[in-house]
Amino acid sequence: MKKKIFLLLLMVGQFMASSAKDVIVMKNTTPIEAKVLEVTPTEVKYKKISNLEGPTYVIYKSEINTIVYENGEVESFVQESETNTDKTNTPQQTNVSENNTNKELQLYPTLDRVNGQYVLGNVTMSKKEYGDFLHANCPVAYEKWQRGTKRVRCGWIFAITGLTCEVMSTVSFISYADSEHYNSRGYYTYDDGALAMGIATLVPAILLETTAIPLLATGYSSRRKSIGLYNEQCAPKNSAFDLRLNLKGNGLGLSLNF
């Protein structure tokens, strides 16, 4: 390489010795005897030394190796060209690589539950939409979801009914406590009917609320497990593992995902 540059400079010196002129040395080592008129950030404008009154030629700086001016000054464009190439190509390669990686990561999104809502990738679904999605895409998870939904529904019915009975029982006991009076025989007594009503409503209240707790717990658990079933058995997968080699601005990144 040094020998080529030396020969080029020697050849340019011979041209300069013959007449005062600028010499444009192309990257393919072809010299052009010229009169340089203007050097822009991307181009060089010149006239041929053999026809100074002729047309003005334009050539890209990326095609030029050096320019030797008639006063002996040498301007090199090799380093500038390589720098521009790195600036224009490196970000593009990085962006493409990063974009492809993001697309690959989002290609097969998994289900999740965030803030009480069902999320698939960037899509948020209501309970009904989630149930319809499972019905169409994953029967196993849908069956789990349906079982859990029925238990939750029954659990809330039992809980609300039990709470109602508990309120009625409380009112009956309060009524019983306020019903103290003397009967016709002069004995101090209470309203036995209010007491019986309180006891009659308290017992089912306890039974209903006690039954509601495991129904709600297992129902919500089945709903959550339906998410895992979809991700494990129905969600599309690339392969057993992914080996990715990513080109980034600060070097290469290697990731292995199972």
Steps between C-alpha positions, in 0.01 A plus 500: 500500500782741587670418170181585310468834678867577433459420131189715483672794660800452271273493200318808623833677548587430141172646385555809711848543366370514146240774566319680781183309558296308756502125491202295620600144586208261489464197727581276204837689475392686183637859501298786352677820398258769598432848630302455821226763521309405816503238772164447669422263791414223252635601155796645316445726199778540248597571140735288297841660467494423129182702454465773760231669295301180477229357724519473879517144629368375834629197684409355840761531772440135591662406165813706560816392676693830512528837330842654445465871438734705282659662807606157631225462762359147525144434618400142580141377495558138604452547875207736450327250271544216751369719783191596303438138410518397865265780602242414237514123521556420868180656640296342222641156574439550871144618449417213269645247739321648799171527311524139387571393858199693631278347233627154587431557868147622426428239236346253744372696804392322816197558717527692824276666758585861580298721733201267482499492117604228258784606271626327185802685365375856456131404505289538815190281526193504721388182678251421225754564224752286685250215529415526128872500417561181698190337351636560149868428562548270799222258607701367795550845649141593418369202698713608797373855463136389482533282810657784691236749381216275618660460841553873534140568401365246750737627768374857467136384504563307820692788653234761423218269617691419818564868565128570456410226747758637743342846482154351562635301793658811651175694468308212663740484794477875548121476491516217753717705733257795485193284555535461874166542679282364777240247401150471639624293790750764596808315382786671318527349146617559137358449153583137427403539133779755440749265665389209285524713186851612594618144551325378186676759282838484674557131430462522119701822501794317654465202266469715187795726581715203599423332167560819301862537614642180338283548191642848442857390577496200265307691233749785480784249511355315198475827310864577565604149402323539165763763411782257570328223304473719192864610523622143548280304260341736247726802452713470180870449562803554276695195615642333808752780522596812307858601428522864403804694383420872506709782358487803727671835507751389760573156356345157462249350738434128533185376674377144559133468597341174611 
